[in-house]
């Protein structure tokens, strides 16, 4: 059975005339009470009772029906339980005074998940805890760094940022208990599921494969789509998801650094050897073409050995001058 609630756009009348009229009538009621008590004391009781009823009962009800909304704000209204609609758009509106508005969940940094910190895109003092209005602005969910094993079983530390906003207020309020906490848990779950499908780095010889370090944009897009599928039921829209931090876990970081350094040294040595072989080959060819010196196979082998030692050595060569004859 599908108990999903969809948003209903509520049409409310302009509240400005009612607000002004209520203020004027309230002032008139106070003035009438004073004037009647002074000038017509015989008729004061009935007039004062009527004015007091207005000031105590009618005036608060009319003020309770006045709703003021700023841009990108909404009110989810219920009437004695059932959902009657969502009030959107900036302005002053008048609704049924007996309608109650849903209070959005308060952001708690020490929530059960312990991994989410939700902030709005603007830097200001947060008064949302004092209001029942739901913000429709874009918000940022910053997850704390998490330790997750990649495809090869290596523990990695990863941190993500998810930009989101509410698109269906009724689903966000009635389909889940706390849409902020729900989003946080789904982000953690989707991130862990995706990270385990990729290695941190691409092993040598598999350059065509995707990795966390080399394909961060593609993985972030996949993470966004995965989270969107999970939170569609809660009326949330994922605008962007990004990996903000990625590194090996401290317990294997030193070993992986040594591995990377060793691979870099091997690649550098291989490049040096290939270049040295080309230089030796060119030297022997030029000596043979110009008949500078005639070398037998043994002397060529000695020359090749000496040149390779000089060219491939990691330290400066110490030349030895042979002043004697080769024969």
C-alpha positions in Angstrom: 0.0 0.0 0.0 1.5 3.4 -1.1 0.9 6.0 1.6 3.0 8.7 -0.1 1.7 12.2 0.2 2.2 14.6 -2.7 2.5 18.4 -2.4 -0.7 20.5 -2.9 -0.2 24.2 -3.8 -2.4 26.1 -1.4 -4.2 29.3 -2.6 -4.5 31.8 0.2 -6.1 35.3 0.2 -4.0 38.4 0.6 -3.5 39.0 4.3 -2.5 42.7 4.2 -6.1 44.1 4.3 -7.1 41.7 7.1 -3.9 42.7 9.0 -4.6 46.4 8.7 -8.3 46.0 9.5 -7.6 43.9 12.6 -5.1 46.5 13.9 -7.6 49.3 13.3 -10.4 47.4 15.0 -8.3 46.5 17.9 -7.3 50.2 18.4 -11.0 51.2 18.0 -12.1 48.6 20.6 -9.7 50.0 23.2 -10.7 53.6 22.4 -14.4 52.6 22.6 -14.0 50.9 26.0 -12.4 54.0 27.4 -14.8 56.4 25.8 -17.9 54.4 26.8 -16.7 54.1 30.4 -16.3 57.8 30.7 -19.3 59.2 28.8 -22.0 56.5 28.9 -21.5 54.5 32.1 -25.0 53.1 32.0 -24.3 51.4 28.7 -20.6 50.5 29.5 -21.1 46.9 30.5 -22.4 45.5 27.2 -20.0 47.6 25.1 -17.0 46.7 27.2 -17.9 43.0 27.1 -18.2 43.1 23.3 -14.9 44.9 22.9 -13.1 42.5 25.3 -14.4 39.5 23.4 -13.1 41.0 20.3 -9.7 41.8 21.9 -9.4 38.4 23.6 -10.9 36.0 21.1 -11.3 37.5 17.6 -8.2 39.5 17.4 -5.8 36.6 18.3 -7.5 34.3 15.8 -7.2 36.8 13.0 -3.5 37.4 13.8 -3.0 33.6 14.0 -4.3 33.3 10.4 -1.7 35.8 9.1 1.3 34.1 7.6 4.3 36.0 6.3 6.8 34.3 4.0 10.1 35.4 2.5 11.5 34.2 -0.8 12.4 30.5 -0.9 10.3 29.7 2.2 7.2 27.4 2.6 4.6 26.4 5.2 3.2 22.9 5.3 -0.3 23.3 6.8 -2.6 20.7 8.4 -6.2 21.2 9.7 -7.0 19.0 12.7 -4.7 16.3 11.3 -5.2 16.1 7.6 -2.8 17.8 5.2 -4.5 20.8 3.5 -1.7 22.3 1.4 1.6 24.0 1.2 1.9 27.8 1.2 4.7 29.1 -1.0 5.9 32.4 -2.3 6.9 35.7 -0.7 4.1 37.9 0.8 1.5 38.2 3.5 -1.3 35.6 3.4 -4.4 34.8 5.4 -5.4 31.2 6.0 -7.7 29.3 8.4 -6.6 30.4 11.9 -7.0 26.8 13.1 -4.4 25.5 10.6 -1.2 24.4 12.1 2.2 24.4 10.4 4.8 21.7 10.5 8.0 22.5 12.3 11.1 21.3 10.4 13.6 19.1 12.2 16.3 21.0 14.1 19.9 20.6 12.8 21.8 18.6 15.5 25.6 18.3 15.0 25.6 15.4 17.5 22.9 13.4 15.8 22.8 9.6 15.8 24.7 9.4 12.5 27.5 11.6 13.7 28.6 12.3 10.1 26.6 15.2 8.8 26.8 18.9 9.2 24.1 20.8 7.2 24.5 24.4 6.4 22.7 26.9 4.1 24.5 28.6 1.2 24.3 32.0 2.9 26.3 33.1 5.9 23.8 34.4 8.5 22.4 33.8 11.9 20.1 30.7 11.9 16.6 31.5 13.2 15.0 28.4 11.6 14.7 26.7 15.1 12.3 29.5 16.1 10.0 29.2 13.0 7.8 26.6 11.4 8.9 27.7 7.9 10.7 25.2 5.6 13.6 26.6 3.7 13.6 25.9 -0.1 17.1 27.2 -0.5 20.0 25.1 -1.7 21.8 23.5 1.3 25.1 21.7 1.7 25.6 18.4 3.4 29.2 18.0 4.6 30.0 14.5 5.6 32.8 13.8 8.0 35.8 11.9 6.8 35.0 8.2 6.5 37.2 5.1 6.3 36.1 2.8 3.6 37.8 -0.2 1.9 38.2 0.2 -1.9 37.9 -2.6 -4.4 41.3 -4.0 -3.5 40.6 -4.0 0.2 42.8 -1.0 0.9 41.3 1.4 3.6 40.9 4.9 2.2 39.8 8.2 3.9 37.1 10.0 1.9 35.1 13.1 2.4 32.1 14.3 0.3 29.9 17.4 -0.1 26.4 17.1 -1.3 24.3 20.1 -2.5 20.6 19.5 -2.1 17.2 21.2 -1.8 13.5 20.4 -1.1 11.3 20.1 -4.1 8.2 18.4 -2.6 7.5 19.7 0.9 4.7 17.2 1.6 6.9 14.2 0.8 9.8 15.7 2.9 7.4 16.2 5.9 5.1 13.2 5.8 7.0 10.4 4.0 10.1 10.4 6.3 10.5 11.2 10.0 13.4 13.6 9.7 14.4 14.4 6.1 17.8 15.9 7.1 18.8 12.8 9.0 17.4 10.6 6.3 19.5 12.3 3.7 22.6 12.0 5.8 22.2 8.2 6.3 21.5 7.7 2.6 24.6 9.6 1.6 26.7 7.5 3.9 25.2 4.3 2.6 25.5 5.3 -1.1 29.1 6.5 -0.7 30.2 3.2 1.0 28.5 1.2 -1.8 30.2 3.0 -4.6 33.7 3.3 -3.1 33.9 -0.5 -2.7 33.5 -0.8 -6.5 36.7 1.0 -7.5 40.4 0.8 -6.6 42.1 3.8 -5.2 44.6 3.9 -8.0 45.0 2.0 -11.3 47.5 -0.8 -11.3 50.2 -0.6 -13.9 49.0 -2.1 -17.2 45.3 -1.4 -16.7 45.2 2.2 -17.8 41.7 1.9 -19.2 40.1 1.1 -15.9 38.5 3.7 -13.6 39.9 4.6 -10.2 38.9 6.8 -7.3 41.9 9.1 -7.9 41.7 9.2 -11.7 38.0 9.2 -12.3 36.7 11.4 -9.4 34.2 13.3 -11.7 32.6 10.2 -13.1 32.4 8.6 -9.6 30.9 11.8 -8.2 28.2 11.8 -10.9 27.4 8.2 -10.2 27.2 9.1 -6.5 24.8 11.9 -7.2 22.5 9.6 -9.2 22.6 6.9 -6.5 21.7 9.3 -3.8 18.9 10.9 -5.9 17.2 7.5 -6.3 17.3 6.9 -2.6 15.9 10.3 -1.6 13.3 10.7 -4.3 10.7 9.3 -1.9 11.5 12.1 0.5 10.9 14.9 -2.0 14.6 16.0 -2.1 16.7 16.9 -5.2 20.4 16.3 -5.3 22.0 19.2 -7.3 25.6 18.2 -7.0 27.9 15.7 -5.2 31.6 16.1 -5.0 34.6 14.2 -3.4 36.4 16.9 -1.4 39.1 14.7 0.2 40.6 11.4 -0.8 43.7 9.7 0.8 44.9 6.4 2.1 44.2 5.5 5.7 47.1 6.4 8.1 48.0 2.8 8.8 48.9 2.0 5.2 49.8 5.5 3.9 53.5 5.1 4.5 53.6 1.7 2.8 51.7 3.0 -0.2 54.0 6.0 -0.4 57.0 3.7 -0.5 55.3 1.7 -3.2 54.7 4.8 -5.3 58.2 5.9 -4.8 59.6 2.5 -5.9 57.4 2.5 -9.0 58.6 6.0 -9.8 62.3 5.0 -9.4 61.8 1.9 -11.6 60.1 4.0 -14.3 62.9 6.6 -14.1 65.6 3.9 -14.3 63.9 2.3 -17.3 63.9 5.6 -19.1 67.5 6.2 -18.3 68.6 2.8 -19.5 66.7 3.2 -22.8 68.4 6.6 -23.4 71.8 5.2 -22.4 71.5 2.3 -24.9 70.6 4.7 -27.6 73.6 6.9 -26.8 76.0 3.9 -26.8 74.7 2.7 -30.1 75.1 6.1 -31.6 78.6 6.4 -30.3 79.8 3.0 -31.7 78.2 3.7 -35.0 79.9 7.1 -35.4 83.3 5.8 -34.3 83.0 3.0 -36.9 81.9 5.3 -39.7 84.7 7.8 -39.1 87.4 5.2 -38.4 88.5 7.0 -35.3 89.6 3.8 -33.7 89.4 0.1 -34.5 87.9 -1.8 -31.6 87.6 -5.6 -31.4 84.6 -7.2 -29.7 86.3 -7.3 -26.3 87.1 -3.6 -26.4 83.6 -2.8 -27.6 82.2 -4.7 -24.7 84.4 -2.8 -22.3 83.5 0.5 -23.8 79.8 -0.3 -23.7 80.1 -1.3 -20.1 81.9 1.9 -19.1 79.5 4.1 -21.0 76.4 2.4 -19.4 78.0 2.7 -16.0 78.6 6.4 -16.5 75.2 7.2 -18.1 73.1 5.1 -15.7 74.9 5.8 -12.5 73.1 7.8 -9.9 76.4 9.5 -8.8 79.0 11.5 -10.7 81.5 9.4 -12.6 85.2 9.5 -11.6 87.1 9.5 -14.9 90.3 7.4 -15.2 92.8 8.4 -17.9 94.6 5.5 -19.5 98.0 6.8 -20.7 99.3 3.4 -21.9 98.6 1.6 -25.1 95.7 -0.6 -25.8 98.1 -3.3 -27.2 
